[in-house]
Structures are given as structure tokens and as C-alpha cells.
Amino acid sequence: MSAHVRLYQVLALSAFGFATYRWFDDSPLVAAGWTVVGLWYLYALRFGPDRIDEYAVDT
């Protein structure tokens, strides 16, 4: 498993965690936005893990 795939997993989990926090903080619109971000990361992991490394910037 590459570092970029692991990063996307952490970002997806963080987005869902932050969405849960914002939901209980009475900000459902912000929570919905972070849920969409988390779903985007999961979509990228499901349908394009090879492309994650392909488009990564080498530093």
C-alpha cells in the first residue's frame, strides 16, 4: 500500500470525524460539506488508487 493511498484513507476518516463533530455542534450544512469531502476521498480510493500515485507530485 502506497503512502498516497494511506493518506487518502486518513483524510477520508478525518473528514467523516470532523463532519460528526460539526453535526453535534449544530452546523448541519458544514457537516454535509465534510461528508461530501469524505465520500470523494472514498470514491478516489475505490475507483482510482492507481491514479492517486499517477497524479502525485514528486517532491
C-alpha positions as semicolon CSV with decimal commas, in nm:
position;residue;x (nm);y (nm);z (nm)
1;M;0,000;0,000;0,000
2;S;0,146;0,332;-0,102
3;A;0,176;0,635;0,118
4;H;-0,070;0,825;-0,100
5;V;-0,341;0,562;-0,055
6;R;-0,279;0,565;0,321
7;L;-0,305;0,946;0,316
8;Y;-0,641;0,929;0,137
9;Q;-0,765;0,681;0,398
10;V;-0,664;0,913;0,681
11;L;-0,818;1,215;0,507
12;A;-1,148;1,031;0,450
13;L;-1,165;0,921;0,813
14;S;-1,075;1,272;0,931
15;A;-1,343;1,428;0,709
16;F;-1,610;1,197;0,850
17;G;-1,489;1,261;1,204
18;F;-1,498;1,636;1,155
19;A;-1,844;1,607;0,995
20;T;-1,967;1,424;1,305
21;Y;-1,819;1,692;1,527
22;R;-1,984;1,971;1,324
23;W;-2,318;1,785;1,324
24;F;-2,324;1,779;1,705
25;D;-2,202;2,139;1,710
26;D;-2,530;2,240;1,537
27;S;-2,379;2,304;1,194
28;P;-2,554;2,054;0,965
29;L;-2,463;2,240;0,645
30;V;-2,092;2,231;0,728
31;A;-2,129;1,866;0,831
32;A;-2,289;1,787;0,495
33;G;-1,998;1,953;0,316
34;W;-1,742;1,749;0,507
35;T;-1,943;1,435;0,440
36;V;-1,920;1,508;0,068
37;V;-1,544;1,555;0,103
38;G;-1,515;1,220;0,283
39;L;-1,722;1,048;0,015
40;W;-1,498;1,199;-0,253
41;Y;-1,192;1,051;-0,086
42;L;-1,363;0,712;-0,059
43;Y;-1,460;0,731;-0,427
44;A;-1,099;0,809;-0,518
45;L;-0,983;0,510;-0,313
46;R;-1,243;0,275;-0,461
47;F;-1,212;0,363;-0,829
48;G;-0,868;0,510;-0,871
49;P;-0,593;0,403;-0,632
50;D;-0,356;0,366;-0,927
51;R;-0,437;0,718;-1,040
52;I;-0,361;0,857;-0,695
53;D;0,005;0,768;-0,742
54;E;-0,004;0,863;-1,111
55;Y;-0,104;1,223;-1,038
56;A;0,104;1,263;-0,724
57;V;0,360;1,540;-0,718
58;D;0,715;1,421;-0,662
59;T;0,894;1,640;-0,414
